């Protein structure tokens, strides 16, 4: 897994933990960096992603809620919520090419979520890609 993909995974995991009630983003990053022996650039990018997504949470959640017709935000699994928040943040605020952010999100969903999650994540994010 490349540095940026690893950073996205770490950011997704941190966003999930924050959503579950943890508060200290820096501690979560440091803990993972030490446990996994991650390089500084990877941790730095993960921190940028997680901090950015957390800072724009209301906007990200509004977009996700609008696109997830029939699904309230609380009905979406925590992992899928974290993946979606991360990808929407990257596309809207970091100007990551939608194809890159969507591919990374779908891969995270395949690896860390339910069997249906990859299609669900792809469907939600596809609407954002069409806007570009």
Residue frames relative to the residue before (quaternion, step in Angstrom):
aa qw qx qy qz dx dy dz
X 1.0000 0.0000 0.0000 0.0000 0.00 0.00 0.00
X 0.4497 -0.7148 0.4749 0.2474 3.60 -0.84 0.99
X 0.7106 -0.4621 0.3246 0.4197 3.54 -1.31 0.31
X 0.7062 0.4597 -0.2771 0.4616 3.59 0.83 -0.96
X 0.6327 0.5103 -0.3354 0.4762 3.60 1.03 -0.70
X 0.6351 0.5126 -0.3208 0.4806 3.56 1.02 -0.79
X 0.6414 0.5192 -0.3191 0.4661 3.58 0.98 -0.81
X 0.6452 0.5093 -0.3223 0.4695 3.59 0.98 -0.79
X 0.6294 0.5222 -0.3323 0.4697 3.58 0.98 -0.81
X 0.6693 0.4953 -0.2994 0.4659 3.57 0.87 -0.95
X 0.6478 0.5116 -0.3187 0.4659 3.61 0.93 -0.86
X 0.6364 0.5207 -0.3251 0.4671 3.59 0.97 -0.82
X 0.6706 0.4960 -0.3026 0.4612 3.58 0.90 -0.88
X 0.6424 0.5067 -0.3166 0.4799 3.59 1.02 -0.78
X 0.6451 0.5090 -0.3251 0.4680 3.61 0.93 -0.84
X 0.6217 0.5303 -0.3348 0.4693 3.58 1.03 -0.76
X 0.6834 0.4857 -0.2898 0.4617 3.59 0.87 -0.94
X 0.6266 0.5214 -0.3352 0.4724 3.59 1.04 -0.72
X 0.6508 0.5158 -0.3014 0.4686 3.57 1.00 -0.85
X 0.6906 0.4746 -0.2643 0.4774 3.57 1.15 -0.66
X 0.7256 -0.4734 0.2387 0.4386 3.58 1.24 0.16
X 0.4936 0.6180 -0.4570 0.4069 3.59 1.20 -0.06
X 0.2705 -0.8055 0.5087 0.1385 3.60 -1.06 0.59
X 0.7335 0.4569 -0.2278 0.4487 3.55 1.03 -0.76
X 0.2594 -0.8080 0.5155 0.1187 3.56 0.02 1.35
X 0.6673 0.5088 -0.3125 0.4452 3.60 0.85 -0.91
X 0.6355 0.5236 -0.3266 0.4641 3.59 1.00 -0.80
X 0.6524 0.5177 -0.3146 0.4554 3.59 0.94 -0.90
X 0.6511 0.5073 -0.3106 0.4716 3.58 0.99 -0.84
X 0.6728 0.5027 -0.2979 0.4538 3.58 0.86 -0.98
X 0.6361 0.5403 -0.3223 0.4467 3.55 0.98 -0.87
X 0.6896 0.4666 -0.2777 0.4792 3.58 0.88 -0.92
X 0.6285 0.5464 -0.3340 0.4415 3.57 0.97 -0.85
X 0.6786 0.4808 -0.2846 0.4767 3.55 0.94 -0.89
X 0.6770 0.5062 -0.2944 0.4458 3.59 0.87 -0.98
X 0.7779 0.3426 -0.1666 0.4997 3.59 0.95 -0.92
X 0.3500 -0.7606 0.4715 0.2768 3.57 1.32 -0.08
X 0.1877 0.8094 -0.5228 0.1906 3.53 0.85 1.08
X 0.4889 -0.6541 0.4859 0.3114 3.55 -1.11 0.63
X 0.6845 -0.5354 0.3256 0.3726 3.55 -1.21 0.63
X 0.6419 0.5347 -0.3355 0.4354 3.62 0.94 -0.81
X 0.6415 0.5223 -0.3171 0.4638 3.57 1.00 -0.80
X 0.6780 0.4818 -0.2836 0.4772 3.57 0.89 -0.94
X 0.6306 0.5392 -0.3288 0.4511 3.58 1.00 -0.80
X 0.6751 0.4749 -0.2928 0.4827 3.61 0.89 -0.91
X 0.6257 0.5267 -0.3356 0.4674 3.60 0.99 -0.78
X 0.6526 0.5126 -0.3069 0.4661 3.58 0.99 -0.81
X 0.6268 0.5292 -0.3256 0.4702 3.56 1.03 -0.82
X 0.6720 0.4986 -0.2914 0.4636 3.57 0.92 -0.91
X 0.7059 0.4686 -0.2729 0.4556 3.58 0.77 -1.02
X 0.6596 0.4955 -0.3079 0.4739 3.60 0.94 -0.86
X 0.6592 0.5166 -0.3076 0.4516 3.56 0.94 -0.86
X 0.6664 0.4897 -0.3019 0.4743 3.56 0.89 -0.91
X 0.6473 0.5122 -0.3235 0.4627 3.58 0.95 -0.82
X 0.6743 0.5151 -0.2875 0.4443 3.57 1.01 -0.79
X 0.7552 0.3231 -0.1777 0.5420 3.58 1.21 -0.46
X 0.1989 0.8509 -0.4718 0.1173 3.54 1.27 0.40
X 0.6639 0.5119 -0.3223 0.4397 3.61 0.84 -0.90
X 0.6694 0.4915 -0.2954 0.4723 3.59 0.94 -0.86
X 0.6561 0.5131 -0.3078 0.4599 3.56 0.96 -0.88
X 0.6802 0.4916 -0.2867 0.4619 3.56 0.90 -0.95
X 0.6046 0.5510 -0.3537 0.4537 3.59 1.07 -0.68
X 0.6607 0.4956 -0.3055 0.4739 3.58 0.90 -0.91
X 0.6677 0.5041 -0.3053 0.4549 3.59 0.84 -0.98
X 0.6583 0.5086 -0.3107 0.4598 3.60 0.92 -0.87
X 0.6452 0.5227 -0.3212 0.4553 3.59 1.00 -0.78
X 0.7404 0.4269 -0.2241 0.4684 3.58 0.97 -0.84
X 0.6878 0.4571 -0.2885 0.4846 3.60 1.13 -0.45
X 0.0882 -0.8413 0.5333 0.0034 3.51 0.60 1.23
X 0.8060 0.2288 -0.2012 0.5075 3.53 -0.82 1.06
X 0.7121 0.3616 -0.2346 0.5542 3.58 1.28 -0.07
X 0.2910 -0.7217 0.5961 0.1977 3.58 -0.72 0.99
X 0.6511 -0.5277 0.3703 0.4006 3.56 -1.18 0.49
X 0.6750 0.4956 -0.3012 0.4560 3.60 1.02 -0.75
X 0.6170 0.5454 -0.3454 0.4500 3.59 1.22 -0.37
X 0.5859 0.5533 -0.3665 0.4650 3.59 1.20 -0.49
X 0.5270 -0.6433 0.4400 0.3388 3.59 -0.87 0.90
X 0.6322 -0.5652 0.3816 0.3677 3.56 -1.15 0.62
X 0.6427 0.5147 -0.3250 0.4652 3.56 1.00 -0.78
X 0.6681 0.4926 -0.3038 0.4675 3.59 0.91 -0.90
X 0.6118 0.5433 -0.3439 0.4607 3.59 1.03 -0.75
X 0.6690 0.4968 -0.2976 0.4660 3.57 0.90 -0.94
X 0.6483 0.5137 -0.3131 0.4668 3.60 0.95 -0.85
X 0.6763 0.4953 -0.2900 0.4618 3.57 0.89 -0.94
X 0.6426 0.5217 -0.3270 0.4560 3.58 0.91 -0.87
X 0.6591 0.5168 -0.3018 0.4554 3.54 0.92 -0.92
X 0.7010 0.4707 -0.2784 0.4577 3.60 0.78 -0.97
X 0.6529 0.4962 -0.3229 0.4725 3.59 0.92 -0.84
X 0.6196 0.5354 -0.3418 0.4611 3.59 0.99 -0.77
X 0.6730 0.5076 -0.3061 0.4424 3.57 0.84 -0.95
X 0.6920 0.4781 -0.2866 0.4587 3.57 0.87 -0.92
X 0.7594 0.4203 -0.2220 0.4443 3.57 0.76 -1.03
X 0.8148 0.3019 -0.1348 0.4762 3.58 0.89 -0.84
X 0.7378 0.3581 -0.2268 0.5254 3.60 1.11 -0.56
X 0.3596 -0.7626 0.4602 0.2781 3.56 1.33 -0.16
X 0.2142 0.7494 -0.5786 0.2404 3.55 1.02 0.81
X 0.5324 -0.6153 0.4511 0.3666 3.62 -0.88 0.79
X 0.5522 -0.6483 0.4031 0.3351 3.60 -0.78 0.97
X 0.6371 0.5421 -0.3465 0.4244 3.61 0.93 -0.81
X 0.6493 0.5079 -0.3130 0.4717 3.60 1.04 -0.75
X 0.6920 0.4802 -0.2839 0.4582 3.58 0.78 -1.02
X 0.6626 0.5018 -0.3076 0.4632 3.58 0.96 -0.84
X 0.6435 0.5166 -0.3249 0.4621 3.60 0.92 -0.86
X 0.6626 0.4973 -0.3063 0.4689 3.59 0.91 -0.91
X 0.6559 0.5157 -0.3107 0.4553 3.59 0.97 -0.85
X 0.6527 0.5075 -0.3131 0.4674 3.57 0.93 -0.88
X 0.6466 0.5113 -0.3203 0.4668 3.60 0.97 -0.80
X 0.6344 0.5089 -0.3304 0.4790 3.61 1.00 -0.75
X 0.6486 0.5168 -0.3185 0.4591 3.59 0.96 -0.84
X 0.6416 0.5242 -0.3231 0.4573 3.60 0.97 -0.83
X 0.7335 0.4482 -0.2368 0.4528 3.55 0.93 -0.89
X 0.8341 0.2798 -0.0984 0.4652 3.58 0.89 -0.92
X 0.7515 0.3826 -0.2170 0.4917 3.62 1.17 -0.20
X 0.7669 -0.3776 0.2672 0.4449 3.55 -1.27 -0.38
X 0.6951 -0.4766 0.3407 0.4167 3.57 -1.28 0.23
X 0.7114 0.4489 -0.2518 0.4785 3.61 1.07 -0.69
X 0.5118 0.7141 -0.3897 0.2762 3.57 1.19 -0.44
X 0.6233 0.5556 -0.3607 0.4156 3.59 0.92 -0.76
X 0.6681 0.4830 -0.2964 0.4821 3.60 0.96 -0.85
X 0.6386 0.5339 -0.3186 0.4535 3.57 0.99 -0.87
X 0.6690 0.4940 -0.2859 0.4760 3.58 0.87 -1.01
X 0.6524 0.5154 -0.3112 0.4603 3.58 0.91 -0.90
X 0.6624 0.5187 -0.3026 0.4479 3.59 0.96 -0.84
X 0.6584 0.4953 -0.3061 0.4770 3.57 0.93 -0.87
X 0.7258 0.4441 -0.2509 0.4615 3.57 0.81 -0.97
X 0.5468 0.6282 -0.3933 0.3895 3.57 1.13 -0.52
X 0.6218 0.5524 -0.3293 0.4470 3.57 1.08 -0.71
X 0.6523 0.4989 -0.3081 0.4802 3.55 1.05 -0.72
X 0.6369 0.5280 -0.3307 0.4541 3.58 1.01 -0.77
X 0.6410 0.5385 -0.3220 0.4421 3.58 1.04 -0.77
X 0.6195 0.5622 -0.3344 0.4340 3.60 1.15 -0.63
X 0.6283 0.5762 -0.3270 0.4078 3.59 1.15 -0.64
